Amino acid sequence: MTMAPMIQSYSRMQVGHYGPPIMYVQFGILSGSGVGTSNVFGYILTFDWKVWALILSAIPILALLMALSNWVRSKMTPKQLAHEMHDNGWELFRNLLYESE
């Protein structure tokens, strides 16, 4: 099921009249600023600070989960687990910056 038949467009408005919207979904946290600007920090200012906090706090959690899944599979030592978590964290950070291997 898709949303395409429900999206309001000029051509569909010529055929029928839409009723009032039932629900609004606020995506304000993901929307950019309304004014176009040129800024050195444009990459950082793409998202709200709450989104960046969520992304940066998810990196260590995901790195730990990835390392734990490898630990269960290959039975590595705790020192190897810490090294694997460190490597996974940097790999996720590189993926965030489009610099992965």
PyMOL CGO cylinders between C-alpha atoms (Angstrom):
from pymol import cmd
from pymol.cgo import CYLINDER

trace = [
    CYLINDER, 0.00, 0.00, 0.00, 1.40, 3.36, -0.93, 0.3, 1, 1, 1, 1, 1, 1,
    CYLINDER, 1.40, 3.36, -0.93, 0.64, 6.95, -0.07, 0.3, 1, 1, 1, 1, 1, 1,
    CYLINDER, 0.64, 6.95, -0.07, 0.79, 8.15, -3.70, 0.3, 1, 1, 1, 1, 1, 1,
    CYLINDER, 0.79, 8.15, -3.70, -3.00, 8.08, -4.28, 0.3, 1, 1, 1, 1, 1, 1,
    CYLINDER, -3.00, 8.08, -4.28, -3.53, 10.17, -1.14, 0.3, 1, 1, 1, 1, 1, 1,
    CYLINDER, -3.53, 10.17, -1.14, -1.00, 12.92, -1.86, 0.3, 1, 1, 1, 1, 1, 1,
    CYLINDER, -1.00, 12.92, -1.86, -2.66, 16.17, -2.81, 0.3, 1, 1, 1, 1, 1, 1,
    CYLINDER, -2.66, 16.17, -2.81, -1.63, 17.51, -6.19, 0.3, 1, 1, 1, 1, 1, 1,
    CYLINDER, -1.63, 17.51, -6.19, -3.02, 20.04, -8.63, 0.3, 1, 1, 1, 1, 1, 1,
    CYLINDER, -3.02, 20.04, -8.63, -4.18, 17.39, -11.11, 0.3, 1, 1, 1, 1, 1, 1,
    CYLINDER, -4.18, 17.39, -11.11, -6.01, 15.43, -8.41, 0.3, 1, 1, 1, 1, 1, 1,
    CYLINDER, -6.01, 15.43, -8.41, -7.66, 18.59, -7.09, 0.3, 1, 1, 1, 1, 1, 1,
    CYLINDER, -7.66, 18.59, -7.09, -9.27, 19.07, -10.52, 0.3, 1, 1, 1, 1, 1, 1,
    CYLINDER, -9.27, 19.07, -10.52, -11.05, 15.71, -10.22, 0.3, 1, 1, 1, 1, 1, 1,
    CYLINDER, -11.05, 15.71, -10.22, -12.17, 15.71, -6.61, 0.3, 1, 1, 1, 1, 1, 1,
    CYLINDER, -12.17, 15.71, -6.61, -12.11, 17.70, -3.41, 0.3, 1, 1, 1, 1, 1, 1,
    CYLINDER, -12.11, 17.70, -3.41, -10.12, 16.51, -0.46, 0.3, 1, 1, 1, 1, 1, 1,
    CYLINDER, -10.12, 16.51, -0.46, -11.52, 16.59, 3.04, 0.3, 1, 1, 1, 1, 1, 1,
    CYLINDER, -11.52, 16.59, 3.04, -9.71, 18.16, 5.97, 0.3, 1, 1, 1, 1, 1, 1,
    CYLINDER, -9.71, 18.16, 5.97, -6.53, 16.41, 7.08, 0.3, 1, 1, 1, 1, 1, 1,
    CYLINDER, -6.53, 16.41, 7.08, -6.98, 13.91, 9.87, 0.3, 1, 1, 1, 1, 1, 1,
    CYLINDER, -6.98, 13.91, 9.87, -3.46, 13.93, 11.27, 0.3, 1, 1, 1, 1, 1, 1,
    CYLINDER, -3.46, 13.93, 11.27, -0.36, 16.07, 11.04, 0.3, 1, 1, 1, 1, 1, 1,
    CYLINDER, -0.36, 16.07, 11.04, 3.08, 14.55, 11.57, 0.3, 1, 1, 1, 1, 1, 1,
    CYLINDER, 3.08, 14.55, 11.57, 5.67, 17.01, 12.80, 0.3, 1, 1, 1, 1, 1, 1,
    CYLINDER, 5.67, 17.01, 12.80, 9.05, 16.37, 11.23, 0.3, 1, 1, 1, 1, 1, 1,
    CYLINDER, 9.05, 16.37, 11.23, 10.42, 19.68, 12.48, 0.3, 1, 1, 1, 1, 1, 1,
    CYLINDER, 10.42, 19.68, 12.48, 13.38, 18.01, 14.16, 0.3, 1, 1, 1, 1, 1, 1,
    CYLINDER, 13.38, 18.01, 14.16, 14.56, 16.75, 10.75, 0.3, 1, 1, 1, 1, 1, 1,
    CYLINDER, 14.56, 16.75, 10.75, 13.75, 19.82, 8.70, 0.3, 1, 1, 1, 1, 1, 1,
    CYLINDER, 13.75, 19.82, 8.70, 16.41, 22.32, 7.74, 0.3, 1, 1, 1, 1, 1, 1,
    CYLINDER, 16.41, 22.32, 7.74, 16.31, 26.04, 8.25, 0.3, 1, 1, 1, 1, 1, 1,
    CYLINDER, 16.31, 26.04, 8.25, 13.96, 27.99, 6.00, 0.3, 1, 1, 1, 1, 1, 1,
    CYLINDER, 13.96, 27.99, 6.00, 16.66, 30.39, 4.84, 0.3, 1, 1, 1, 1, 1, 1,
    CYLINDER, 16.66, 30.39, 4.84, 19.46, 29.30, 2.54, 0.3, 1, 1, 1, 1, 1, 1,
    CYLINDER, 19.46, 29.30, 2.54, 22.86, 30.29, 3.90, 0.3, 1, 1, 1, 1, 1, 1,
    CYLINDER, 22.86, 30.29, 3.90, 26.48, 29.55, 3.17, 0.3, 1, 1, 1, 1, 1, 1,
    CYLINDER, 26.48, 29.55, 3.17, 28.32, 28.40, 6.23, 0.3, 1, 1, 1, 1, 1, 1,
    CYLINDER, 28.32, 28.40, 6.23, 31.51, 26.51, 7.05, 0.3, 1, 1, 1, 1, 1, 1,
    CYLINDER, 31.51, 26.51, 7.05, 29.53, 24.42, 9.53, 0.3, 1, 1, 1, 1, 1, 1,
    CYLINDER, 29.53, 24.42, 9.53, 26.80, 23.54, 7.02, 0.3, 1, 1, 1, 1, 1, 1,
    CYLINDER, 26.80, 23.54, 7.02, 27.31, 19.79, 7.55, 0.3, 1, 1, 1, 1, 1, 1,
    CYLINDER, 27.31, 19.79, 7.55, 26.79, 20.12, 11.31, 0.3, 1, 1, 1, 1, 1, 1,
    CYLINDER, 26.79, 20.12, 11.31, 23.87, 22.52, 11.00, 0.3, 1, 1, 1, 1, 1, 1,
    CYLINDER, 23.87, 22.52, 11.00, 21.96, 20.12, 8.75, 0.3, 1, 1, 1, 1, 1, 1,
    CYLINDER, 21.96, 20.12, 8.75, 20.21, 18.62, 11.77, 0.3, 1, 1, 1, 1, 1, 1,
    CYLINDER, 20.21, 18.62, 11.77, 19.03, 19.95, 15.10, 0.3, 1, 1, 1, 1, 1, 1,
    CYLINDER, 19.03, 19.95, 15.10, 21.33, 19.40, 18.09, 0.3, 1, 1, 1, 1, 1, 1,
    CYLINDER, 21.33, 19.40, 18.09, 18.98, 16.70, 19.41, 0.3, 1, 1, 1, 1, 1, 1,
    CYLINDER, 18.98, 16.70, 19.41, 19.44, 14.65, 16.26, 0.3, 1, 1, 1, 1, 1, 1,
    CYLINDER, 19.44, 14.65, 16.26, 23.23, 14.96, 16.51, 0.3, 1, 1, 1, 1, 1, 1,
    CYLINDER, 23.23, 14.96, 16.51, 23.09, 13.96, 20.18, 0.3, 1, 1, 1, 1, 1, 1,
    CYLINDER, 23.09, 13.96, 20.18, 21.08, 10.88, 19.24, 0.3, 1, 1, 1, 1, 1, 1,
    CYLINDER, 21.08, 10.88, 19.24, 23.42, 9.94, 16.38, 0.3, 1, 1, 1, 1, 1, 1,
    CYLINDER, 23.42, 9.94, 16.38, 26.60, 10.42, 18.42, 0.3, 1, 1, 1, 1, 1, 1,
    CYLINDER, 26.60, 10.42, 18.42, 25.19, 8.54, 21.42, 0.3, 1, 1, 1, 1, 1, 1,
    CYLINDER, 25.19, 8.54, 21.42, 24.13, 5.66, 19.16, 0.3, 1, 1, 1, 1, 1, 1,
    CYLINDER, 24.13, 5.66, 19.16, 27.68, 5.10, 17.84, 0.3, 1, 1, 1, 1, 1, 1,
    CYLINDER, 27.68, 5.10, 17.84, 29.13, 3.57, 21.06, 0.3, 1, 1, 1, 1, 1, 1,
    CYLINDER, 29.13, 3.57, 21.06, 25.98, 1.52, 21.61, 0.3, 1, 1, 1, 1, 1, 1,
    CYLINDER, 25.98, 1.52, 21.61, 26.10, 0.12, 18.08, 0.3, 1, 1, 1, 1, 1, 1,
    CYLINDER, 26.10, 0.12, 18.08, 29.85, -0.49, 18.36, 0.3, 1, 1, 1, 1, 1, 1,
    CYLINDER, 29.85, -0.49, 18.36, 29.27, -2.47, 21.56, 0.3, 1, 1, 1, 1, 1, 1,
    CYLINDER, 29.27, -2.47, 21.56, 26.47, -4.52, 19.99, 0.3, 1, 1, 1, 1, 1, 1,
    CYLINDER, 26.47, -4.52, 19.99, 28.61, -5.27, 16.94, 0.3, 1, 1, 1, 1, 1, 1,
    CYLINDER, 28.61, -5.27, 16.94, 31.54, -6.31, 19.13, 0.3, 1, 1, 1, 1, 1, 1,
    CYLINDER, 31.54, -6.31, 19.13, 29.31, -8.49, 21.32, 0.3, 1, 1, 1, 1, 1, 1,
    CYLINDER, 29.31, -8.49, 21.32, 27.92, -10.28, 18.29, 0.3, 1, 1, 1, 1, 1, 1,
    CYLINDER, 27.92, -10.28, 18.29, 31.48, -11.02, 17.13, 0.3, 1, 1, 1, 1, 1, 1,
    CYLINDER, 31.48, -11.02, 17.13, 32.44, -12.08, 20.65, 0.3, 1, 1, 1, 1, 1, 1,
    CYLINDER, 32.44, -12.08, 20.65, 29.59, -14.60, 20.86, 0.3, 1, 1, 1, 1, 1, 1,
    CYLINDER, 29.59, -14.60, 20.86, 30.47, -16.01, 17.46, 0.3, 1, 1, 1, 1, 1, 1,
    CYLINDER, 30.47, -16.01, 17.46, 34.27, -16.23, 17.84, 0.3, 1, 1, 1, 1, 1, 1,
    CYLINDER, 34.27, -16.23, 17.84, 34.82, -16.42, 21.64, 0.3, 1, 1, 1, 1, 1, 1,
    CYLINDER, 34.82, -16.42, 21.64, 37.47, -13.70, 21.84, 0.3, 1, 1, 1, 1, 1, 1,
    CYLINDER, 37.47, -13.70, 21.84, 39.12, -12.43, 25.03, 0.3, 1, 1, 1, 1, 1, 1,
    CYLINDER, 39.12, -12.43, 25.03, 37.86, -9.28, 26.81, 0.3, 1, 1, 1, 1, 1, 1,
    CYLINDER, 37.86, -9.28, 26.81, 40.91, -7.37, 25.56, 0.3, 1, 1, 1, 1, 1, 1,
    CYLINDER, 40.91, -7.37, 25.56, 40.10, -8.38, 21.99, 0.3, 1, 1, 1, 1, 1, 1,
    CYLINDER, 40.10, -8.38, 21.99, 36.47, -7.39, 22.63, 0.3, 1, 1, 1, 1, 1, 1,
    CYLINDER, 36.47, -7.39, 22.63, 37.55, -3.88, 23.69, 0.3, 1, 1, 1, 1, 1, 1,
    CYLINDER, 37.55, -3.88, 23.69, 39.77, -3.59, 20.62, 0.3, 1, 1, 1, 1, 1, 1,
    CYLINDER, 39.77, -3.59, 20.62, 36.92, -4.78, 18.38, 0.3, 1, 1, 1, 1, 1, 1,
    CYLINDER, 36.92, -4.78, 18.38, 34.54, -2.24, 19.95, 0.3, 1, 1, 1, 1, 1, 1,
    CYLINDER, 34.54, -2.24, 19.95, 37.09, 0.54, 19.40, 0.3, 1, 1, 1, 1, 1, 1,
    CYLINDER, 37.09, 0.54, 19.40, 37.50, -0.45, 15.74, 0.3, 1, 1, 1, 1, 1, 1,
    CYLINDER, 37.50, -0.45, 15.74, 33.74, -0.68, 15.23, 0.3, 1, 1, 1, 1, 1, 1,
    CYLINDER, 33.74, -0.68, 15.23, 33.20, 2.75, 16.78, 0.3, 1, 1, 1, 1, 1, 1,
    CYLINDER, 33.20, 2.75, 16.78, 35.69, 4.38, 14.42, 0.3, 1, 1, 1, 1, 1, 1,
    CYLINDER, 35.69, 4.38, 14.42, 34.22, 2.49, 11.45, 0.3, 1, 1, 1, 1, 1, 1,
    CYLINDER, 34.22, 2.49, 11.45, 30.74, 3.80, 12.29, 0.3, 1, 1, 1, 1, 1, 1,
    CYLINDER, 30.74, 3.80, 12.29, 32.14, 7.32, 12.67, 0.3, 1, 1, 1, 1, 1, 1,
    CYLINDER, 32.14, 7.32, 12.67, 33.89, 7.04, 9.28, 0.3, 1, 1, 1, 1, 1, 1,
    CYLINDER, 33.89, 7.04, 9.28, 30.61, 5.86, 7.75, 0.3, 1, 1, 1, 1, 1, 1,
    CYLINDER, 30.61, 5.86, 7.75, 28.94, 8.94, 9.21, 0.3, 1, 1, 1, 1, 1, 1,
    CYLINDER, 28.94, 8.94, 9.21, 31.52, 11.12, 7.44, 0.3, 1, 1, 1, 1, 1, 1,
    CYLINDER, 31.52, 11.12, 7.44, 31.47, 9.06, 4.19, 0.3, 1, 1, 1, 1, 1, 1,
    CYLINDER, 31.47, 9.06, 4.19, 35.08, 8.00, 4.70, 0.3, 1, 1, 1, 1, 1, 1,
    CYLINDER, 35.08, 8.00, 4.70, 34.63, 4.26, 5.12, 0.3, 1, 1, 1, 1, 1, 1,
    CYLINDER, 34.63, 4.26, 5.12, 36.96, 1.74, 3.56, 0.3, 1, 1, 1, 1, 1, 1,
]
cmd.load_cgo(trace, "trace")
